[in-house]
């Protein structure tokens, strides 16, 4: 499972809960709520400060943009009227803080079980196949399991083969905005991904565009 956390109300407990359950998650500021990579996430958790007009507008705009990712909105104690408004705007569920970690996970898991019409767990590009659910990359000579960050990198390259992905974008999507990740961190993980491409016998290559970023060159 992969979660996008819109963390308007910073809550270290959420980070700890997801990490403890080995759930992959990215963070994104509330101001960038409409700049979400479509169909990458299983659930969006919007940890709002309160269910005010700004929150309602953000949820409504997300749905109007065409993003149908299951959405859990969390907020402090609020009225039934406010909860009804956020649900009518497009949220799938509302959870009031404070709440137990187990309750948060139960809501997230319930939303993740809902069928996604537009999202496939399988991605392909050239001679590569990525099974997101199993975290497995396969090609001509078999398959190999990916770590969390390897999975995120491979997924980004397979979704846009041939497109140069800027280093800054890889940093933000994989490590999260504001997190420490140097040029060497990214290079280390790309080296690991290249090894796994070779391990499964793929002819695809990760190419560095000097000073800009990287792209996946598909097998010919």
GUTORLO-295060 format. One line per 4 residues: number of its first residue (from 1); their letters; for each residue x, y negated, z negated of N, C-alpha, C, CB. Coordinates in steps of 0.1 Angstrom, whole numbers, plus 5000, padded with zeros to 4 digits. Glycine has a CB too. Layout:
N
NUM> A> X/Y/Z/X/Y/Z/X/Y/Z/X/Y/Z | ... .
END
This chain:
220
1> XXXX> 5008/5012/5000/5000/5000/5000/5009/4988/5000/4991/5000/4988 | 5004/4977/5007/5011/4965/5007/5002/4953/5005/5018/4963/5021 | 5005/4945/4995/4997/4934/4991/5003/4920/4994/4994/4935/4976 | 4994/4911/4998/4998/4897/4998/4993/4890/4986/4994/4890/5011 .
5> XXXX> 5002/4884/4978/4998/4877/4966/4998/4862/4969/5007/4881/4954 | 4986/4856/4969/4985/4841/4969/4985/4837/4955/4972/4836/4977 | 4996/4832/4950/4998/4830/4936/4997/4815/4932/5011/4836/4931 | 4985/4810/4933/4983/4796/4929/4985/4794/4914/4969/4791/4933 .
9> XXXX> 4981/4804/4906/4982/4804/4892/4993/4815/4889/4969/4808/4884 | 5005/4811/4887/5016/4820/4885/5014/4829/4873/5030/4813/4884 | 5016/4842/4876/5013/4852/4866/5023/4863/4867/4998/4858/4867 | 5034/4863/4858/5044/4873/4858/5039/4887/4856/5055/4870/4848 .
13> XXXX> 5028/4888/4849/5022/4901/4847/5018/4908/4860/5010/4900/4837 | 5013/4901/4869/5010/4907/4882/5022/4913/4889/5003/4896/4891 | 5033/4905/4889/5045/4910/4895/5049/4924/4888/5057/4900/4893 | 5049/4924/4875/5053/4935/4867/5043/4947/4870/5053/4932/4852 .
17> XXXX> 5030/4944/4871/5021/4955/4874/5023/4961/4887/5006/4949/4873 | 5025/4953/4898/5028/4959/4911/5041/4966/4912/5027/4948/4922 | 5051/4961/4905/5064/4968/4905/5063/4981/4898/5075/4959/4899 | 5056/4981/4887/5055/4994/4879/5048/5005/4887/5047/4991/4866 .
21> XXXX> 5039/5001/4896/5031/5010/4904/5038/5012/4918/5017/5006/4906 | 5050/5006/4920/5057/5008/4932/5049/5003/4944/5061/5022/4935 | 5041/4992/4942/5033/4986/4953/5041/4975/4959/5020/4980/4947 | 5043/4975/4972/5050/4965/4979/5041/4952/4979/5053/4969/4994 .
25> XXXX> 5047/4941/4977/5039/4928/4977/5048/4917/4982/5034/4925/4963 | 5042/4908/4989/5048/4895/4993/5041/4884/4986/5048/4894/5009 | 5047/4873/4985/5041/4861/4979/5040/4850/4990/5049/4856/4967 | 5030/4842/4989/5028/4831/4998/5021/4820/4991/5020/4836/5011 .
29> XXXX> 5025/4808/4993/5018/4796/4986/5004/4794/4991/5027/4784/4988 | 4996/4789/4983/4982/4786/4986/4981/4777/4998/4975/4779/4974 | 4991/4768/5000/4990/4759/5012/4992/4766/5025/5001/4748/5010 | 4998/4778/5025/5000/4786/5037/4990/4797/5039/5014/4791/5038 .
33> XXXX> 4978/4796/5033/4969/4807/5033/4964/4811/5047/4957/4804/5024 | 4964/4802/5056/4960/4805/5070/4971/4810/5079/4954/4792/5076 | 4983/4810/5073/4995/4815/5081/4998/4829/5076/5007/4805/5080 | 4989/4838/5078/4991/4852/5074/4992/4861/5086/4979/4856/5065 .
37> XXXX> 5002/4869/5086/5004/4879/5097/4993/4889/5097/5018/4886/5096 | 4985/4889/5108/4973/4897/5108/4976/4912/5107/4966/4894/5121 | 4968/4919/5099/4968/4933/5098/4980/4939/5092/4966/4939/5112 | 4988/4931/5086/5000/4937/5079/4996/4941/5065/5011/4926/5078 .
41> XXXX> 4987/4935/5058/4984/4937/5044/4972/4946/5042/4983/4924/5037 | 4972/4954/5032/4960/4963/5029/4950/4955/5020/4965/4975/5021 | 4956/4946/5012/4947/4938/5003/4954/4924/5001/4944/4945/4989 | 4946/4913/5000/4951/4900/4996/4946/4898/4982/4946/4889/5006 .
45> XXXX> 4954/4894/4973/4950/4890/4960/4953/4875/4958/4958/4898/4949 | 4942/4868/4957/4943/4853/4956/4941/4849/4941/4932/4846/4965 | 4952/4847/4934/4952/4844/4920/4950/4829/4918/4965/4849/4913 | 4938/4824/4919/4935/4810/4919/4935/4804/4905/4921/4808/4925 .
49> XXXX> 4937/4791/4904/4936/4784/4892/4922/4784/4887/4942/4770/4893 | 4913/4780/4895/4899/4780/4892/4891/4781/4905/4895/4767/4884 | 4878/4784/4904/4869/4786/4916/4863/4772/4919/4858/4797/4913 | 4871/4763/4924/4866/4750/4927/4864/4749/4942/4876/4739/4922 .
53> XXXX> 4861/4737/4947/4858/4735/4961/4870/4739/4970/4854/4721/4964 | 4882/4736/4965/4894/4739/4973/4895/4754/4975/4906/4733/4965 | 4893/4762/4965/4894/4776/4966/4883/4782/4975/4892/4783/4952 | 4871/4777/4974/4860/4781/4983/4864/4778/4998/4847/4774/4979 .
57> XXXX> 4869/4766/5000/4872/4762/5014/4884/4771/5019/4877/4747/5014 | 4893/4774/5011/4905/4782/5015/4900/4796/5019/4915/4784/5004 | 4891/4802/5011/4885/4815/5015/4877/4815/5027/4877/4821/5003 | 4869/4805/5028/4860/4803/5040/4869/4801/5053/4850/4791/5038 .
61> XXXX> 4879/4793/5052/4888/4791/5063/4895/4803/5068/4898/4780/5060 | 4899/4811/5058/4906/4824/5061/4897/4833/5069/4910/4831/5048 | 4885/4834/5065/4875/4843/5072/4872/4837/5086/4862/4845/5064 | 4870/4824/5087/4867/4818/5099/4879/4819/5109/4864/4803/5097 .
65> XXXX> 4891/4821/5104/4902/4823/5113/4902/4837/5119/4915/4821/5105 | 4894/4846/5114/4893/4860/5119/4899/4870/5111/4898/4860/5132 | 4906/4867/5100/4913/4876/5091/4902/4883/5082/4924/4869/5082 | 4901/4896/5083/4892/4904/5076/4898/4913/5065/4883/4912/5085 .
69> XXXX> 4911/4910/5062/4917/4918/5051/4909/4917/5038/4932/4912/5049 | 4907/4929/5031/4900/4928/5019/4906/4918/5009/4900/4942/5012 | 4898/4910/5003/4903/4899/4995/4897/4899/4981/4899/4886/5001 | 4906/4900/4971/4903/4899/4957/4907/4885/4952/4910/4911/4949 .
73> XXXX> 4897/4878/4946/4900/4865/4941/4900/4866/4925/4890/4854/4945 | 4911/4861/4919/4912/4861/4905/4911/4847/4900/4924/4869/4900 | 4905/4845/4889/4904/4831/4883/4901/4832/4868/4894/4822/4890 | 4903/4821/4861/4899/4820/4847/4884/4821/4846/4904/4808/4841 .
77> XXXX> 4879/4822/4833/4865/4823/4831/4857/4812/4838/4862/4823/4816 | 4847/4817/4845/4839/4807/4853/4824/4811/4853/4845/4807/4868 | 4816/4803/4860/4802/4805/4859/4798/4815/4870/4794/4792/4861 | 4786/4821/4868/4780/4830/4878/4778/4823/4892/4767/4836/4873 .
81> XXXX> 4774/4810/4891/4772/4802/4903/4785/4801/4911/4767/4788/4900 | 4796/4798/4904/4809/4797/4911/4813/4810/4917/4820/4792/4901 | 4811/4821/4910/4814/4834/4916/4806/4838/4928/4812/4845/4905 | 4793/4834/4928/4785/4836/4939/4789/4828/4951/4770/4833/4936 .
85> XXXX> 4794/4816/4949/4798/4808/4960/4811/4813/4967/4801/4793/4955 | 4820/4819/4958/4833/4824/4964/4830/4837/4972/4843/4826/4953 | 4820/4845/4967/4817/4857/4974/4810/4854/4987/4807/4866/4965 | 4801/4844/4987/4794/4840/4999/4804/4834/5009/4783/4830/4996 .
89> XXXX> 4815/4828/5004/4825/4822/5013/4833/4833/5020/4834/4813/5005 | 4833/4845/5015/4841/4856/5022/4849/4865/5013/4849/4850/5032 | 4850/4862/5000/4858/4871/4991/4850/4884/4990/4860/4864/4977 | 4858/4895/4988/4852/4908/4986/4849/4911/4972/4861/4919/4992 .
93> XXXX> 4856/4905/4963/4855/4908/4949/4860/4896/4941/4861/4921/4945 | 4855/4894/4929/4860/4884/4920/4863/4890/4906/4850/4872/4918 | 4875/4887/4901/4879/4893/4888/4883/4881/4879/4891/4903/4890 | 4877/4880/4867/4880/4869/4858/4892/4873/4849/4867/4866/4850 .
97> XXXX> 4901/4863/4847/4911/4865/4837/4906/4860/4824/4924/4856/4841 | 4911/4865/4812/4921/4876/4812/4915/4890/4814/4928/4876/4798 | 4923/4899/4820/4919/4912/4822/4930/4922/4821/4912/4913/4837 | 4927/4935/4820/4937/4945/4818/4944/4948/4831/4931/4957/4812 .
101> XXXX> 4957/4952/4830/4964/4956/4843/4957/4967/4850/4979/4960/4839 | 4952/4977/4842/4945/4988/4848/4933/4984/4856/4941/4998/4837 | 4926/4973/4851/4914/4968/4858/4918/4961/4871/4907/4958/4849 | 4929/4954/4871/4934/4948/4883/4937/4959/4894/4947/4939/4881 .
105> XXXX> 4945/4969/4890/4948/4980/4899/4936/4987/4904/4957/4990/4892 | 4926/4989/4895/4914/4996/4900/4906/4988/4911/4904/4998/4888 | 4906/4975/4909/4900/4966/4919/4907/4966/4932/4898/4952/4914 | 4921/4965/4931/4929/4965/4943/4928/4979/4950/4944/4963/4939 .
109> XXXX> 4928/4990/4943/4927/5003/4949/4914/5005/4956/4930/5014/4939 | 4903/5000/4949/4890/5001/4955/4889/4994/4969/4879/4996/4945 | 4895/4982/4969/4894/4974/4982/4903/4981/4992/4899/4960/4979 | 4915/4987/4988/4924/4993/4998/4918/5005/5004/4937/4996/4991 .
113> XXXX> 4908/5012/4997/4902/5024/5002/4892/5021/5013/4895/5032/4991 | 4888/5009/5014/4878/5005/5024/4884/5007/5038/4872/4991/5022 | 4876/5012/5048/4882/5014/5061/4885/5001/5068/4872/5022/5070 | 4896/5000/5075/4900/4988/5082/4898/4991/5097/4915/4984/5079 .
117> XXXX> 4889/4985/5103/4886/4987/5117/4898/4984/5126/4874/4980/5121 | 4905/4973/5123/4915/4968/5132/4929/4972/5129/4914/4953/5132 | 4931/4979/5117/4944/4982/5113/4948/4996/5114/4947/4977/5099 | 4959/5000/5121/4963/5013/5122/4975/5015/5113/4967/5017/5136 .
121> XXXX> 4976/5027/5107/4988/5030/5098/5000/5034/5107/4985/5042/5089 | 4997/5036/5120/5008/5040/5129/5011/5029/5139/5003/5053/5137 | 5024/5026/5140/5029/5016/5149/5039/5022/5158/5036/5003/5142 | 5039/5019/5171/5048/5024/5181/5055/5013/5189/5041/5035/5190 .
125> XXXX> 5067/5015/5193/5074/5006/5202/5085/5014/5209/5080/4993/5195 | 5085/5015/5222/5095/5023/5229/5095/5038/5224/5109/5018/5226 | 5106/5043/5220/5106/5057/5215/5105/5058/5200/5119/5064/5219 | 5101/5047/5193/5099/5047/5179/5085/5048/5174/5106/5034/5173 .
129> XXXX> 5082/5055/5164/5069/5056/5157/5071/5053/5142/5062/5069/5160 | 5063/5044/5137/5064/5041/5123/5050/5045/5116/5067/5026/5120 | 5051/5053/5106/5039/5057/5098/5040/5049/5086/5039/5073/5095 | 5032/5038/5085/5032/5029/5074/5028/5036/5061/5024/5017/5076 .
133> XXXX> 5018/5044/5062/5013/5051/5050/5023/5060/5043/5000/5058/5053 | 5031/5067/5051/5041/5076/5046/5055/5070/5045/5042/5088/5055 | 5056/5057/5050/5069/5051/5050/5080/5059/5058/5074/5048/5035 | 5075/5064/5069/5084/5073/5077/5086/5067/5091/5078/5087/5078 .
137> XXXX> 5098/5067/5096/5102/5063/5110/5106/5075/5117/5113/5052/5110 | 5101/5077/5129/5104/5089/5137/5107/5085/5151/5093/5099/5137 | 5115/5094/5158/5118/5093/5172/5122/5107/5178/5130/5083/5174 | 5131/5107/5187/5134/5119/5195/5139/5131/5186/5143/5117/5206 .
141> XXXX> 5147/5127/5176/5154/5138/5169/5149/5140/5155/5169/5135/5168 | 5137/5136/5152/5131/5138/5139/5126/5126/5132/5141/5145/5130 | 5125/5126/5119/5120/5115/5112/5129/5112/5099/5105/5117/5108 | 5127/5100/5094/5135/5096/5082/5126/5087/5074/5148/5089/5086 .
145> XXXX> 5127/5088/5061/5119/5080/5051/5126/5066/5050/5117/5087/5038 | 5118/5055/5048/5123/5042/5047/5121/5037/5033/5117/5032/5057 | 5130/5029/5028/5128/5022/5015/5118/5010/5018/5141/5016/5009 | 5113/5004/5007/5104/4993/5008/5108/4982/5018/5101/4987/4995 .
149> XXXX> 5120/4976/5016/5125/4965/5024/5127/4970/5038/5137/4959/5018 | 5133/4982/5040/5135/4988/5053/5121/4989/5061/5141/5002/5053 | 5111/4993/5054/5098/4995/5060/5093/4981/5065/5088/5000/5050 | 5094/4971/5056/5089/4957/5060/5097/4952/5072/5091/4948/5049 .
153> XXXX> 5110/4954/5073/5118/4950/5084/5114/4957/5097/5133/4951/5081 | 5114/4970/5096/5110/4978/5108/5096/4974/5113/5111/4993/5105 | 5087/4973/5104/5073/4969/5108/5073/4956/5115/5064/4968/5096 | 5080/4946/5111/5081/4933/5117/5087/4934/5131/5089/4923/5109 .
157> XXXX> 5097/4942/5133/5103/4943/5146/5094/4951/5156/5117/4950/5145 | 5088/4961/5151/5079/4969/5159/5066/4962/5163/5075/4982/5152 | 5062/4953/5155/5050/4945/5159/5053/4935/5170/5045/4938/5147 | 5066/4931/5171/5070/4921/5181/5083/4925/5188/5071/4907/5174 .
161> XXXX> 5083/4936/5195/5095/4941/5201/5100/4931/5212/5093/4955/5207 | 5113/4928/5212/5118/4919/5222/5118/4904/5218/5111/4920/5235 | 5110/4901/5207/5109/4888/5202/5120/4885/5192/5095/4885/5197 | 5126/4874/5193/5136/4870/5183/5129/4866/5170/5146/4859/5188 .
165> XXXX> 5132/4872/5159/5127/4869/5146/5137/4861/5138/5122/4881/5138 | 5134/4848/5135/5144/4840/5129/5148/4846/5115/5139/4826/5127 | 5160/4844/5111/5165/4849/5099/5157/4843/5087/5180/4845/5097 | 5153/4830/5088/5145/4824/5077/5132/4831/5075/5143/4809/5080 .
169> XXXX> 5126/4836/5086/5113/4843/5085/5115/4856/5079/5107/4844/5099 | 5125/4864/5083/5128/4876/5076/5130/4875/5061/5140/4883/5083 | 5137/4864/5058/5140/4861/5043/5127/4859/5036/5149/4849/5042 | 5118/4851/5042/5106/4847/5035/5096/4859/5034/5099/4836/5042 .
173> XXXX> 5095/4867/5045/5085/4878/5045/5089/4890/5037/5082/4882/5059 | 5102/4893/5037/5107/4905/5030/5111/4902/5016/5119/4911/5038 | 5118/4891/5014/5123/4888/5000/5114/4878/4993/5137/4882/5000 | 5106/4871/5000/5096/4861/4994/5102/4847/4993/5092/4866/4981 .
177> XXXX> 5093/4837/4995/5098/4824/4994/5103/4821/4980/5086/4814/4998 | 5115/4814/4980/5120/4811/4967/5129/4821/4960/5109/4807/4958 | 5129/4833/4966/5137/4844/4960/5151/4844/4966/5130/4858/4963 | 5160/4848/4958/5174/4848/4962/5177/4860/4972/5184/4850/4950 .
181> XXXX> 5181/4856/4984/5185/4866/4994/5194/4859/5004/5172/4872/5002 | 5207/4863/5004/5217/4857/5012/5217/4863/5026/5231/4857/5005 | 5225/4857/5035/5227/4862/5048/5232/4876/5047/5237/4853/5056 | 5241/4879/5037/5247/4892/5035/5236/4902/5031/5258/4892/5025 .
185> XXXX> 5226/4898/5023/5216/4907/5019/5208/4912/5032/5206/4901/5010 | 5205/4903/5040/5198/4907/5053/5206/4916/5061/5193/4894/5060 | 5219/4912/5063/5228/4921/5071/5229/4935/5066/5241/4914/5072 | 5230/4936/5052/5231/4949/5046/5219/4958/5050/5232/4948/5031 .
189> XXXX> 5207/4952/5049/5195/4960/5052/5193/4963/5066/5183/4953/5047 | 5198/4954/5075/5197/4956/5089/5207/4967/5093/5200/4943/5097 | 5218/4968/5086/5228/4978/5089/5222/4992/5085/5241/4976/5081 | 5214/4992/5074/5208/5004/5069/5197/5009/5080/5201/5003/5056 .
193> XXXX> 5190/4999/5085/5180/5002/5095/5186/5007/5108/5171/4990/5098 | 5197/5001/5112/5204/5006/5124/5209/5021/5122/5216/4997/5127 | 5213/5024/5110/5218/5038/5107/5206/5047/5109/5224/5039/5093 | 5194/5043/5104/5183/5052/5105/5177/5053/5119/5171/5046/5096 .
197> XXXX> 5179/5042/5127/5176/5044/5141/5184/5054/5148/5178/5030/5149 | 5197/5054/5145/5206/5065/5150/5203/5078/5145/5221/5061/5147 | 5199/5079/5132/5196/5092/5125/5184/5099/5132/5193/5090/5111 | 5175/5091/5137/5163/5098/5144/5165/5099/5159/5150/5090/5141 .
201> XXXX> 5177/5095/5164/5180/5096/5178/5173/5086/5187/5176/5110/5182 | 5170/5075/5181/5164/5064/5190/5174/5057/5198/5156/5054/5181 | 5170/5053/5210/5179/5045/5218/5176/5030/5217/5177/5049/5233 | 5166/5026/5208/5164/5012/5205/5175/5006/5197/5150/5011/5198 .
205> XXXX> 5177/4993/5198/5188/4986/5191/5183/4974/5185/5199/4983/5200 | 5188/4970/5173/5186/4957/5167/5197/4948/5171/5185/4958/5151 | 5193/4938/5178/5203/4929/5184/5203/4915/5176/5200/4926/5199 | 5215/4910/5174/5217/4898/5167/5218/4886/5177/5229/4898/5157 .
209> XXXX> 5209/4876/5176/5210/4864/5184/5218/4854/5176/5196/4859/5189 | 5230/4852/5178/5239/4844/5170/5233/4831/5166/5252/4842/5176 | 5232/4828/5153/5228/4816/5148/5213/4814/5148/5234/4805/5155 | 5205/4824/5153/5191/4823/5153/5184/4834/5145/5186/4823/5168 .
213> XXXX> 5186/4846/5149/5179/4857/5143/5182/4870/5149/5164/4855/5143 | 5172/4879/5150/5174/4893/5154/5162/4897/5162/5177/4903/5142 | 5164/4907/5171/5152/4913/5179/5155/4927/5181/5150/4905/5192 | 5144/4935/5184/5144/4949/5187/5144/4950/5202/5132/4956/5181 .
217> XXXX> 5155/4956/5207/5156/4960/5221/5151/4974/5223/5171/4958/5227 | 5140/4976/5230/5134/4989/5231/5143/4998/5240/5120/4988/5237 | 5141/5011/5238/5148/5021/5247/5143/5019/5261/5146/5035/5242 | 5153/5021/5270/5149/5020/5285/5145/5033/5290/5161/5014/5293 .
END
